[in-house]
Amino acid sequence: MGGRVISTLRCSCLIDSCIGGSLPRPQDPLSGNQRRLLSAIAEAKIVPETLQMGEAAVDFWAGSRWFNGKPKLVVVGHRGCGKNKITALEAADSRPSIMENTITSFNMAAANGADFVEFDVQVTKDGHAVIFHDDLLITDDSVERAIGDMTLQEFLSIGFQRDGLQGGKSLLRRASDGALRKWTVSVDDSLCTLKQAFEEVHPFTGFNIEVKFHDVLPTSDEELERVIGAILSEVEQYAGGRRIYFSSFHPDAVDLLRKKQSRYPVFFLTDGGVQLYNDPRRNSIEAAIQVCKTSNLQGIVSEVKAVLNNPSAVAQVKQAGLSFLTYGELNNMAEALHKQEEGGVDGVIVDHVTEMVTAARKMDKVATASSGVDSSPAVRVVA
């Protein structure tokens, strides 16, 4: 991918060193007891009762939704430690970047306090779940290919290679102005699979698995079945006791995800009317609530502008018994997080992980202090 690896990086993602192209992994803070607990959960293959709207959706956040007995704002790392910016205007941003949707980015987000990491999953031609955001993968020969038209080997051979070997082709990305530009980052890592994420990302980090389909072109029922079947098969094999929730912008995809499994919550992604689509189910918070009711989903993830422009939307979603998260550029501002926490939003998907985790936890402490709750660390004794 041609990304330049720098030796010292002082940015929102805390990286101690990157020497000679070697990508650091955060130290594993798990205690022996935590490892045994996770192993026991995984081996027991605990399957909760069928999820319903309402109380079960709230219960899902246990372990990440509370701070000293008070609700806290859940912070989700967008594509790990944040999406990569490509356009000329965005290039003015001096923030160093880590290759999005990679193991390094996920682990850095976790090391910097993210409760969950969000990533985009697509399925290759030969049936493997891989992590990649864009509708089309573009290489330096300007060839554009859908993930569903590539084999796993073809997908993994592109770009940066962890073994130090030269990648077959470098990645390009189409910017918002339509121009193709080289996909460069400060710290590079290789493209990865869903299986790798389960095996290599800190096991106490939750996963928001966004099931990705083309944003404009129609998707056949057969393709929905193929993609969702492959993803659920790998989740069943490798998830263990990890906290997971699914999401998708595709209304038929979230419906199928609920019909095929009841272990993990499913959230409907919406622009909330910020951008309009041919499918009216995607064009408002009200329509999203109806999708959730029809398909028995557990929550909504909305573009944050829709919430800030219409704060009453939070109450609408909560009255429907749903959890509510937001995404978008404005979630990288502490003021926007504060307004959402006050309004009752459950969580935010952010690019600037360290800054927003710091802001969210400061708000937790202020809320705890003002409520008179003892802010000393809680200790749970497990027999």
C-alpha positions in Angstrom: 0.0 0.0 0.0 3.0 2.2 0.1 2.4 3.5 3.6 5.4 4.9 5.3 6.1 3.4 8.7 7.5 5.9 11.1 9.6 5.2 14.2 7.8 7.2 16.8 4.1 8.2 16.6 2.5 10.5 19.1 -1.1 10.6 18.3 -4.5 9.5 19.4 -3.4 5.9 18.9 -0.6 5.2 21.4 2.2 3.4 19.5 5.5 3.0 21.2 7.6 2.0 18.3 7.5 0.9 14.7 11.0 -0.3 13.7 11.9 -1.5 10.2 8.3 -2.0 9.3 7.5 -4.1 12.4 4.0 -3.4 13.6 3.6 -3.3 17.4 0.9 -5.2 19.2 -0.3 -3.9 22.6 0.7 -5.9 25.6 -1.9 -8.4 26.8 -3.3 -7.1 30.1 -5.4 -10.2 30.8 -4.9 -11.8 34.2 -4.8 -15.6 34.6 -8.3 -15.4 36.1 -9.6 -13.4 33.2 -8.2 -15.9 30.8 -9.7 -18.8 32.6 -13.1 -17.1 32.7 -13.0 -16.4 29.0 -12.0 -19.9 28.3 -14.8 -21.3 30.4 -17.3 -19.1 28.6 -16.1 -20.2 25.2 -16.0 -23.9 26.1 -19.5 -23.8 27.6 -20.8 -22.2 24.4 -23.4 -20.3 26.4 -26.4 -19.3 24.3 -28.7 -16.8 25.9 -32.5 -17.0 25.4 -33.9 -15.6 22.2 -33.4 -11.9 22.2 -36.4 -9.6 22.2 -36.8 -5.9 21.9 -36.7 -3.9 25.2 -35.1 -5.2 28.3 -32.9 -7.8 26.5 -31.4 -5.1 24.3 -30.4 -3.1 27.4 -29.0 -6.2 29.1 -26.6 -6.7 26.2 -24.5 -3.7 27.4 -23.8 -5.3 30.8 -20.1 -5.1 31.4 -19.5 -2.1 29.1 -22.6 0.1 29.8 -22.0 0.9 33.4 -19.5 2.9 35.4 -19.7 2.7 39.2 -23.4 1.9 39.1 -24.2 4.6 36.6 -24.9 4.3 32.8 -21.9 5.3 30.7 -21.4 6.2 27.1 -20.1 3.2 25.2 -17.2 4.1 22.8 -16.8 2.1 19.6 -13.6 2.5 17.5 -14.7 3.1 13.9 -12.8 0.6 11.7 -10.5 0.2 14.6 -8.6 3.4 15.4 -10.5 5.4 12.8 -11.2 5.5 9.0 -8.4 6.6 6.7 -8.9 10.0 4.9 -8.0 10.2 1.3 -9.3 13.4 -0.3 -7.1 16.4 -0.8 -9.0 18.5 1.7 -8.8 15.7 4.3 -5.1 15.3 3.6 -4.6 18.5 5.4 -5.4 16.6 8.6 -1.9 16.1 10.2 -3.1 13.3 12.4 -1.0 10.1 11.8 -3.1 7.2 10.7 -3.2 3.4 11.0 -4.5 1.3 8.2 -8.2 0.9 8.8 -9.9 -2.4 9.4 -6.7 -4.2 10.3 -5.5 -6.2 13.3 -3.1 -3.4 14.4 -5.9 -0.8 14.2 -8.3 -2.9 16.2 -5.8 -3.7 18.9 -4.7 0.0 19.2 -8.3 1.0 19.6 -8.7 -1.6 22.4 -5.5 -0.5 24.1 -6.7 3.1 24.1 -10.0 2.2 25.8 -12.6 1.4 23.1 -15.3 -0.9 24.4 -16.0 -2.2 21.0 -14.4 -2.0 17.5 -16.6 -1.6 14.4 -15.6 -3.2 11.1 -17.0 -4.1 7.8 -17.3 -7.7 6.7 -17.8 -8.9 3.1 -17.4 -12.4 1.6 -15.1 -13.5 -1.1 -16.0 -15.6 -4.2 -14.8 -18.7 -2.4 -16.9 -18.1 0.7 -14.4 -16.5 3.2 -15.4 -13.6 5.4 -12.9 -10.7 5.1 -12.8 -7.2 6.5 -12.9 -4.3 4.0 -15.1 -1.2 3.8 -15.4 0.0 0.3 -17.8 -1.4 -2.3 -14.9 -1.9 -4.7 -11.2 -2.8 -4.1 -9.0 -0.7 -6.5 -5.4 -1.6 -7.2 -2.6 0.5 -8.7 -3.4 -0.8 -12.2 -6.8 1.0 -11.8 -8.7 -2.3 -11.9 -11.8 -2.1 -9.7 -13.2 -5.4 -8.3 -15.9 -6.3 -5.9 -14.8 -8.5 -2.9 -17.4 -11.1 -4.0 -15.6 -11.5 -7.4 -12.2 -12.2 -5.7 -10.8 -15.3 -4.0 -9.4 -15.2 -0.5 -5.9 -15.6 -1.9 -6.3 -12.7 -4.3 -7.7 -10.5 -1.6 -4.9 -11.2 0.9 -2.1 -10.8 -1.7 -2.9 -7.1 -2.2 -1.0 -4.4 -0.4 1.2 -4.5 2.7 2.5 -8.0 3.7 3.4 -8.8 7.3 6.1 -11.2 6.2 8.0 -8.3 4.6 7.5 -9.5 1.1 6.5 -7.1 -1.6 2.7 -7.0 -2.0 1.4 -7.9 -5.5 -0.4 -4.6 -6.0 -0.8 -1.4 -4.1 -4.2 -0.1 -3.0 -5.9 3.0 -4.5 -9.0 4.7 -3.1 -11.6 6.8 -4.9 -11.9 10.1 -3.0 -15.1 12.1 -2.6 -14.2 14.2 -5.6 -14.1 11.1 -7.7 -10.3 11.0 -8.3 -8.2 7.9 -7.6 -5.4 8.4 -5.1 -2.8 6.2 -3.6 -4.0 4.8 -0.2 -1.2 5.9 2.1 -1.1 5.7 5.9 1.5 6.4 8.6 1.4 2.8 10.0 0.5 0.0 7.6 -0.8 -3.5 8.2 -2.1 -6.2 5.9 -5.7 -6.9 4.9 -7.3 -9.4 7.2 -10.1 -12.0 7.6 -12.8 -12.2 10.2 -11.2 -15.4 11.5 -7.9 -13.5 12.1 -9.8 -10.8 14.0 -11.3 -13.4 16.4 -7.9 -15.0 16.9 -5.7 -11.9 17.2 -7.7 -9.0 18.7 -7.8 -8.7 22.5 -10.6 -11.2 23.5 -12.3 -8.7 25.9 -12.8 -6.2 23.1 -16.4 -6.3 21.7 -17.0 -6.6 18.0 -19.6 -4.5 16.0 -19.7 -6.6 12.8 -21.2 -4.5 10.0 -22.4 -6.8 7.3 -21.6 -4.9 4.2 -23.4 -4.8 0.8 -23.2 -2.4 -2.1 -24.6 0.9 -1.0 -26.5 1.6 -4.3 -26.7 -1.5 -6.5 -29.4 -4.1 -5.6 -28.4 -7.3 -3.8 -30.2 -10.6 -4.7 -31.8 -12.8 -2.1 -29.3 -15.5 -3.1 -26.3 -13.2 -2.4 -27.8 -12.1 1.0 -28.1 -15.8 1.9 -24.6 -16.6 0.7 -22.9 -13.7 2.6 -24.8 -13.9 5.8 -24.5 -17.7 5.9 -20.8 -17.5 5.5 -20.4 -14.8 8.2 -22.6 -16.6 10.7 -20.7 -19.9 10.2 -17.4 -18.2 11.1 -18.9 -16.4 14.0 -20.2 -19.7 15.3 -16.7 -21.3 14.9 -14.5 -18.6 16.4 -16.5 -16.1 18.5 -16.2 -17.9 21.8 -17.5 -15.7 24.6 -16.7 -12.4 22.9 -19.4 -9.6 23.0 -20.7 -9.1 19.5 -23.5 -7.2 17.8 -24.4 -7.1 14.1 -25.4 -4.1 12.1 -26.2 -3.4 8.4 -27.6 -0.6 6.3 -29.5 -3.2 4.3 -33.0 -3.7 5.7 -33.4 -7.2 4.3 -30.0 -8.2 5.6 -30.8 -7.3 9.2 -34.1 -9.1 8.9 -32.3 -12.3 7.7 -29.6 -11.9 10.4 -32.4 -12.1 13.0 -34.1 -15.0 11.4 -30.9 -17.0 11.2 -29.7 -16.5 14.7 -30.9 -15.2 18.1 -27.7 -15.2 20.1 -26.4 -11.8 19.1 -28.2 -8.4 18.9 -28.8 -7.0 15.5 -28.9 -3.2 14.9 -30.2 -1.3 11.9 -27.9 1.3 10.4 -29.5 4.5 9.0 -28.5 7.9 7.8 -31.7 9.2 9.5 -32.6 11.3 6.5 -29.2 13.1 6.3 -28.8 11.4 2.9 -31.8 10.0 1.0 -32.1 6.6 -0.8 -34.6 4.9 -3.1 -35.6 2.6 -0.3 -37.8 4.6 2.1 -36.9 2.3 5.0 -33.4 4.0 5.1 -34.6 7.6 5.1 -35.6 8.4 8.7 -35.4 7.5 12.4 -39.1 6.7 12.3 -38.7 4.3 9.4 -35.7 2.7 11.2 -37.9 2.1 14.3 -40.5 0.4 12.1 -37.8 -1.8 10.6 -36.7 -2.9 14.1 -40.3 -3.6 15.1 -41.0 -5.7 12.0 -37.8 -7.7 12.2 -37.5 -7.8 16.1 -34.2 -6.0 16.1 -32.4 -4.7 19.3 -31.3 -1.3 18.2 -30.5 1.5 15.8 -27.2 3.1 14.7 -27.9 6.6 13.2 -25.8 9.3 11.6 -25.2 11.7 14.5 -26.5 14.7 12.6 -30.0 13.3 12.6 -29.9 13.2 16.4 -28.3 16.6 16.9 -30.8 18.2 14.5 -33.7 16.4 16.2 -32.9 15.5 19.8 -36.4 14.1 20.4 -35.4 11.2 18.2 -33.6 9.6 21.1 -36.8 9.5 23.1 -38.6 7.9 20.2 -36.1 5.2 19.9 -36.0 4.5 23.6 -39.8 4.4 23.9 -39.7 1.7 21.2 -37.5 -0.3 23.6 -34.4 -0.1 21.5 -30.7 0.7 22.1 -29.4 3.7 20.3 -25.9 4.4 18.9 -24.6 7.0 16.5 -21.8 7.4 14.0 -20.3 10.3 12.0 -17.7 13.0 11.9 -19.3 15.1 14.6 -18.7 12.2 17.1 -15.1 13.3 17.1 -16.1 16.3 19.1 -16.4 16.1 22.9 -19.3 18.6 22.9 -21.3 16.3 20.6 -20.7 13.4 22.9 -21.8 15.4 25.9 -25.1 16.4 24.3 -25.7 12.8 23.3 -25.0 11.4 26.7 -27.3 13.9 28.3 -30.0 12.9 25.8 -29.7 9.2 26.6 -27.7 7.8 23.6 -26.1 4.5 24.6 -22.9 4.7 22.5 -20.9 6.5 19.9 -18.8 5.2 17.0 -15.7 7.4 16.7 -12.5 7.9 14.7 -10.5 9.8 17.3 -10.5 7.0 19.9 -8.2 8.2 22.5 -9.6 11.8 22.7 -13.2 10.6 22.8 -12.6 7.8 25.3 -10.9 10.4 27.5 -13.9 12.8 27.1 -16.5 10.1 27.7 -14.8 8.8 30.9 -14.5 12.4 32.2 -18.2 12.7 31.7 -18.7 9.4 33.6 -16.7 10.7 36.6 -18.6 14.0 36.7 -21.9 12.2 36.6 -20.8 9.9 39.3 -19.6 12.7 41.5 -22.7 14.7 41.1 -24.9 11.7 42.0 -23.0 11.0 45.2 -22.0 7.5 44.1 -18.7 6.2 45.5 -16.2 6.5 42.7 -13.7 4.1 44.2 -13.1 1.0 42.0 -15.7 -1.7 42.4 -14.5 -5.1 43.3 -16.4 -8.2 42.4 -15.6 -11.5 44.1 -16.2 -14.6 42.0 -16.3 -17.9 43.8 
